[in-house]
């Protein structure tokens, strides 16, 4: 399932960035090589989950075009990245202690993402259309509830009734 793959990547990323925070805060012994290993692994997890999130957004907002949902995700990501860059880059905007707290924000964001993707439940109509089990015309002429009722009925009888 899509959300379990996302949770696995977010889980590994959370562990990596939490360990990175622990190294930076000197809660565990500082070792430069280990710090780079954890940061690079966390970044790999962030990068690897992006295509899965695009797929999830396209499935969640199916009657709406994939381009719109992807654009909204990219714009939201870029705005949040710019906020972090401004907070870190502008001199005297944050103290050094406050800048270190941004590491906690990163770990908290990963934990919230795990919770959000674990709560995601959606019928994947886009995949059904891609595999031709239903057509765009059927999706456009009937409401989503009618299609769900037809799916339940067909699973009971063994014959598709869409």
C-alpha positions as CSV (number, residue, x, y, z in Angstrom):
1,X,0.0,0.0,0.0
2,X,1.2,3.5,-0.8
3,X,0.9,5.0,2.7
4,X,2.9,2.1,4.2
5,X,5.8,2.9,1.9
6,X,5.6,6.5,2.7
7,X,5.6,5.7,6.4
8,X,8.6,3.5,6.1
9,X,10.6,6.2,4.4
10,X,9.4,8.8,6.8
11,X,10.2,6.5,9.8
12,X,13.8,6.0,8.6
13,X,14.1,9.7,7.9
14,X,12.8,10.6,11.4
15,X,15.3,8.3,13.0
16,X,18.2,9.7,10.9
17,X,17.3,13.3,11.6
18,X,16.6,12.7,15.3
19,X,20.0,11.1,15.6
20,X,21.5,14.1,13.7
21,X,19.9,16.4,16.3
22,X,21.3,14.2,19.1
23,X,24.8,14.5,17.6
24,X,24.5,18.3,17.2
25,X,23.2,18.7,20.7
26,X,26.0,16.4,22.0
27,X,23.5,14.0,23.6
28,X,25.5,11.3,22.0
29,X,29.2,11.4,21.2
30,X,30.1,13.6,18.2
31,X,31.5,11.8,15.2
32,X,31.6,13.7,12.0
33,X,31.4,10.7,9.7
34,X,28.2,9.4,11.5
35,X,26.7,12.9,11.3
36,X,27.1,12.9,7.5
37,X,25.8,9.4,7.2
38,X,22.6,10.3,9.1
39,X,22.0,13.5,7.2
40,X,22.6,11.9,3.8
41,X,20.3,9.0,4.7
42,X,17.6,11.4,5.9
43,X,17.9,13.4,2.7
44,X,17.6,10.2,0.6
45,X,14.4,9.4,2.5
46,X,13.0,12.9,1.8
47,X,13.9,12.7,-1.9
48,X,12.6,9.2,-2.2
49,X,9.2,9.9,-0.8
50,X,8.5,12.8,-3.2
51,X,7.2,10.6,-6.2
52,X,5.0,8.7,-3.7
53,X,3.5,11.9,-2.4
54,X,2.8,13.1,-5.9
55,X,1.1,9.8,-6.6
56,X,-0.9,10.1,-3.4
57,X,-2.0,13.6,-4.2
58,X,-3.1,12.6,-7.6
59,X,-5.1,9.8,-6.2
60,X,-6.7,11.9,-3.5
61,X,-7.8,14.6,-5.8
62,X,-8.6,12.5,-8.8
63,X,-11.3,14.3,-10.7
64,X,-9.0,17.4,-10.4
65,X,-6.0,17.2,-12.7
66,X,-2.7,15.9,-11.5
67,X,-1.0,19.1,-12.5
68,X,-3.1,21.2,-10.1
69,X,-2.5,19.0,-7.1
70,X,1.2,18.6,-7.9
71,X,1.6,22.4,-8.3
72,X,-0.1,23.1,-5.0
73,X,2.3,20.6,-3.3
74,X,5.4,22.2,-4.9
75,X,4.3,25.7,-4.1
76,X,3.6,24.8,-0.4
77,X,7.0,23.0,-0.2
78,X,8.8,26.0,-1.8
79,X,7.1,28.5,0.6
80,X,8.1,26.4,3.7
81,X,11.7,26.0,2.4
82,X,11.9,29.8,1.8
83,X,10.7,30.4,5.4
84,X,13.5,28.2,6.7
85,X,16.1,29.8,4.5
86,X,15.1,33.3,5.6
87,X,15.1,32.3,9.3
88,X,18.6,30.9,9.0
89,X,20.2,33.3,6.5
90,X,19.1,36.7,7.7
91,X,21.6,37.9,10.3
92,X,20.3,38.6,13.8
93,X,16.8,37.3,12.9
94,X,17.3,34.3,15.1
95,X,19.8,33.7,17.9
96,X,22.1,30.7,17.6
97,X,20.0,28.9,20.2
98,X,16.8,29.5,18.2
99,X,18.5,28.2,15.0
100,X,19.3,25.0,16.8
101,X,15.6,24.6,17.6
102,X,14.9,24.4,13.9
103,X,16.4,20.9,14.1
104,X,13.6,20.0,16.5
105,X,11.1,21.4,14.0
106,X,12.5,19.2,11.3
107,X,12.0,16.0,13.4
108,X,8.5,17.2,14.4
109,X,7.6,17.7,10.8
110,X,8.6,14.1,10.0
111,X,6.6,12.8,12.9
112,X,3.5,14.8,11.8
113,X,4.0,13.5,8.2
114,X,4.0,9.9,9.5
115,X,0.7,10.6,11.4
116,X,-0.9,12.3,8.4
117,X,0.0,9.6,6.0
118,X,-1.1,6.9,8.4
119,X,-4.5,8.5,8.6
120,X,-4.8,8.7,4.8
121,X,-7.5,6.4,3.5
122,X,-8.7,6.8,0.0
123,X,-10.3,4.8,-2.8
124,X,-7.9,4.9,-5.7
125,X,-10.1,5.7,-8.7
126,X,-7.3,7.0,-10.8
127,X,-5.6,3.5,-10.8
128,X,-9.0,2.0,-11.8
129,X,-9.2,4.3,-14.7
130,X,-5.6,3.7,-15.7
131,X,-6.3,-0.1,-15.7
132,X,-9.5,0.5,-17.6
133,X,-11.8,-1.1,-14.9
134,X,-13.9,2.1,-15.1
135,X,-13.9,4.9,-17.7
136,X,-13.8,8.6,-17.4
137,X,-17.4,8.8,-18.8
138,X,-18.5,6.5,-15.9
139,X,-16.7,8.6,-13.4
140,X,-18.1,11.9,-14.9
141,X,-21.7,10.7,-15.2
142,X,-22.0,9.1,-11.8
143,X,-21.2,10.4,-8.4
144,X,-18.4,8.9,-6.4
145,X,-21.0,7.5,-4.0
146,X,-22.7,5.6,-6.8
147,X,-19.4,4.1,-7.9
148,X,-18.6,3.0,-4.4
149,X,-22.0,1.4,-4.1
150,X,-21.5,-0.4,-7.4
151,X,-18.1,-1.6,-6.2
152,X,-19.6,-3.0,-3.0
153,X,-22.4,-4.7,-5.0
154,X,-20.0,-6.2,-7.6
155,X,-17.8,-7.6,-4.8
156,X,-20.8,-9.3,-3.4
157,X,-22.1,-10.8,-6.6
158,X,-18.8,-11.2,-8.5
159,X,-20.1,-9.3,-11.5
160,X,-19.2,-5.7,-12.2
161,X,-22.3,-3.4,-12.4
162,X,-20.7,-0.1,-13.1
